[in-house]
Amino acid sequence: MRTIGLIGGMSWESTAVYYRRLNEQVRHSRGGLHSADIVMRSVDFDAIVRLQTRGAWDEAAEVLSGIARSLERAGAACLLICTNTMHKLADQVQSAVRVPLLHIADVTAQAVKGGGVKRPLLLATRYTMEEDFYVDRLRQRHALSPIIPEAPDRAAVHNIIFDELCRGIVRGGSRERYLDIIARGRAAGADGVILGCTEIGLLIGPGHLDLPVFDSTLLHADAAVAFAMEGGTA
């Protein structure tokens, strides 16, 4: 089994989901006391949010690239950035290392297409919903036609992520707000929903919806397990 490298802490609430999912999936696959071989660096999320807010993306790329190099030196055979938003910097991080970076948008898009969905509603931070790095990747590389919520709904989705979910706060009223946003997306033609922020699965999931749901966190972790298990039993 190959070693999985995690760039985590953005936020630690969802990184904890990654850690649990990776280990659960390895145990499910191999049984007994088996667990995932992981090296992880968990950052101070406040420092990353300050860089995001200032638009200091080059500085953030230097931080994540340095972490990626350290994980590679520690034996990681693949890398995961445990957040959708920071995949804005995926190309810079990948160029800093030799091992593959498993891109969360690619993994999610493959599952969306496999589910027969063509027009998924994308729920994510405003960076992910409004900038080209994610939406254009879905369109150009995967021939999907993602639907983005209207501006007031984008603001609500973003604020609930940062003000509540990243702080470990899960509110029923916020779940209802998300469900209302999804209903509007469905009325606009959405035939599925991408949970395109790694914290959103803490709030809603397949049990709350009658549309296909694609949780990017779980899909990303499962792709890493598949990669690691290809490396044999050593």
C-alpha positions in Angstrom: 0.0 0.0 0.0 1.4 3.4 -1.0 1.5 6.4 1.3 -1.1 9.1 1.0 0.0 12.7 1.6 -2.6 15.2 3.0 -2.4 18.9 2.9 -5.0 19.5 5.5 -6.4 21.9 8.1 -8.5 24.0 5.6 -10.6 23.5 7.7 -9.7 20.7 10.2 -13.4 19.9 10.4 -13.3 18.4 6.9 -9.8 17.1 7.2 -11.1 14.9 10.1 -13.6 13.5 7.6 -10.8 12.7 5.2 -8.8 10.9 7.8 -11.8 8.8 8.9 -12.9 8.0 5.4 -9.4 7.0 4.3 -9.0 4.6 7.2 -12.5 3.2 7.0 -12.2 2.5 3.3 -8.8 0.7 3.7 -10.3 -1.4 6.6 -13.3 -2.2 4.5 -11.1 -3.3 1.6 -8.4 -5.2 3.6 -10.2 -6.1 6.8 -8.8 -6.8 10.2 -6.6 -4.0 11.7 -5.6 -2.5 8.4 -5.6 1.2 8.1 -4.3 3.8 5.6 -0.7 4.8 5.4 -0.9 8.6 5.7 1.5 11.6 6.2 -0.3 14.8 6.9 0.5 18.5 7.4 -2.4 20.4 9.0 -2.1 24.2 8.6 -3.4 27.1 10.7 -6.5 27.8 8.7 -6.7 31.4 9.9 -3.5 32.2 8.2 -4.7 30.7 4.9 -8.0 32.6 5.1 -6.1 35.9 5.5 -4.2 35.1 2.3 -7.4 34.3 0.5 -9.0 37.5 1.7 -6.1 39.6 0.6 -5.9 37.9 -2.7 -2.4 36.8 -1.9 -2.6 33.6 -4.0 1.0 33.5 -5.0 2.0 33.6 -1.3 -0.5 30.9 -0.6 0.9 28.8 -3.4 4.4 29.1 -1.9 3.0 27.8 1.4 1.2 24.8 -0.1 4.1 24.0 -2.4 6.5 23.9 0.5 4.2 21.6 2.3 3.8 19.4 -0.7 7.6 19.0 -1.0 7.9 18.1 2.7 5.2 15.4 2.3 7.0 14.0 -0.8 10.2 13.8 1.2 8.3 12.1 4.0 7.4 9.3 1.5 4.0 10.4 0.1 3.3 8.6 -3.2 0.4 11.0 -4.0 -0.9 14.2 -2.6 -4.4 15.6 -1.7 -5.2 19.2 -1.1 -8.0 18.7 1.4 -10.1 21.6 0.2 -11.8 22.5 -3.1 -10.9 26.2 -2.9 -7.2 25.8 -2.8 -7.2 23.8 -6.0 -7.0 27.3 -7.5 -3.3 26.6 -6.8 -3.2 23.0 -8.0 -1.0 23.6 -11.0 1.6 25.4 -8.9 1.6 22.7 -6.2 1.9 19.9 -8.8 4.8 21.6 -10.4 6.7 21.6 -7.1 6.7 17.8 -6.7 7.2 14.7 -8.8 4.4 12.6 -7.2 0.8 13.1 -8.6 -1.6 15.5 -7.1 -5.1 14.0 -7.2 -7.3 16.9 -8.4 -10.6 17.0 -6.5 -12.5 18.5 -9.5 -11.4 15.6 -11.8 -12.4 13.0 -9.3 -15.8 14.6 -8.7 -16.4 15.1 -12.4 -15.7 11.5 -13.1 -18.3 10.4 -10.5 -20.8 13.0 -11.9 -20.5 11.7 -15.4 -20.6 8.1 -14.1 -23.9 8.9 -12.5 -25.4 10.2 -15.8 -25.6 13.8 -14.6 -24.8 16.6 -17.0 -25.9 19.8 -15.3 -24.9 19.6 -11.6 -25.6 22.5 -9.2 -22.3 23.5 -7.7 -22.3 24.5 -4.0 -19.0 25.8 -2.7 -17.1 28.8 -1.5 -17.6 31.9 -3.6 -14.0 31.5 -4.9 -14.9 28.0 -6.3 -18.3 29.1 -7.6 -17.3 32.4 -9.1 -13.7 31.9 -10.5 -12.7 29.9 -13.5 -10.3 27.4 -12.0 -13.0 24.9 -11.0 -16.0 25.6 -13.2 -14.0 25.8 -16.4 -12.3 22.6 -15.5 -15.7 20.9 -15.3 -16.7 22.4 -18.6 -13.6 22.0 -20.7 -12.1 18.8 -19.4 -15.2 16.9 -18.5 -17.9 18.3 -20.8 -20.2 19.1 -17.9 -22.6 22.2 -17.7 -22.5 23.2 -14.1 -25.2 25.5 -12.7 -24.1 28.2 -10.3 -26.5 29.7 -7.8 -27.5 33.4 -8.1 -25.5 36.0 -6.2 -27.6 36.1 -3.0 -27.6 32.3 -2.8 -23.8 32.2 -3.4 -23.3 34.6 -0.6 -25.4 32.5 1.8 -23.6 29.3 0.8 -20.2 30.9 1.3 -21.1 32.5 4.6 -22.5 29.4 6.1 -19.3 27.5 5.2 -17.0 30.0 6.9 -19.1 31.3 9.7 -20.6 27.9 10.8 -19.3 24.7 9.2 -15.6 25.6 9.4 -16.2 26.3 13.1 -18.0 23.0 13.8 -21.4 24.6 13.9 -24.3 22.8 12.2 -27.7 24.5 12.2 -31.0 23.2 11.0 -31.9 26.6 9.6 -28.8 26.7 7.5 -29.7 23.2 6.2 -33.1 24.5 5.1 -31.5 27.5 3.4 -29.2 25.1 1.4 -32.2 23.0 0.5 -34.1 26.1 -0.7 -31.1 27.0 -2.9 -30.9 23.5 -4.3 -34.7 23.6 -5.1 -34.0 26.8 -7.1 -31.1 25.1 -8.8 -33.3 22.2 -9.7 -36.0 24.5 -11.1 -33.2 26.0 -13.3 -32.4 22.6 -14.7 -29.9 21.0 -12.3 -30.0 17.2 -12.5 -27.6 16.6 -9.6 -25.7 18.4 -6.8 -21.9 18.7 -6.3 -21.0 19.4 -2.7 -18.0 21.4 -3.9 -16.7 22.5 -0.5 -15.3 19.8 1.8 -17.4 21.0 4.8 -20.8 20.9 3.1 -21.2 17.2 3.7 -21.4 18.0 7.4 -24.6 19.8 6.7 -26.4 18.0 3.9 -26.2 14.7 2.1 -28.1 12.2 0.0 -30.6 11.6 2.8 -31.8 15.2 2.5 -32.3 15.3 -1.3 -34.0 13.4 -4.1 -31.3 14.4 -6.6 -28.0 12.6 -7.1 -25.5 14.0 -4.6 -21.7 14.0 -5.2 -19.7 14.7 -2.0 -16.3 15.9 -3.2 -14.7 15.1 0.2 -15.7 11.4 0.1 -14.9 11.0 -3.6 -11.5 12.6 -3.2 -10.6 10.3 -0.3 -11.9 7.2 -2.1 -9.7 8.1 -5.1 -6.7 8.3 -2.9 -7.4 4.9 -1.4 -7.8 3.4 -4.9 -4.4 4.9 -5.8 -2.8 3.6 -2.6 -4.1 0.1 -2.9 -2.7 -0.2 -6.4 0.7 -0.1 -4.7 0.4 -3.6 -3.4 0.5 -5.0 0.2 3.9 -3.8 1.4 
